[in-house]
Amino acid sequence: MECDNSISGLSERTTTEKLREAFSQFGEVVHARVVTDKVSGYSKGFGLVRYATLEDATKGIVGMDGKFLDGWVIFSEYARPDNHPACPRKTWLLPYGHQ
């Protein structure tokens, strides 16, 4: 099942093509998109990469989180899994006594 990665910290020069190219080395990218400003056309600093499988998405996170793309350190994590239940949800642990 497909799984989305949320990408942040992108340079304003990063394009959808560059994002797809960088992440495709870790698995089959079904869709990639850099969110851009409607007026300037430059990146707003974040985007999305959709992988064909959860395993590929995990490889993309491990391979790109904290790495450089277009001279900027980027961050990759599982996107909110509202439409993709196969993607892991973040687990928040409450401090002792607050459970």
Secondary structure, DSSP 8 states (H G I E B T S, - for coil): --EEEEEE---TT--HHHHHHHHHTTS-EEEEEEEE-TTT--EEEEEEEEESSHHHHHHHHHHHTT-EETTEE-EEEE---SS-TTS--------TT--
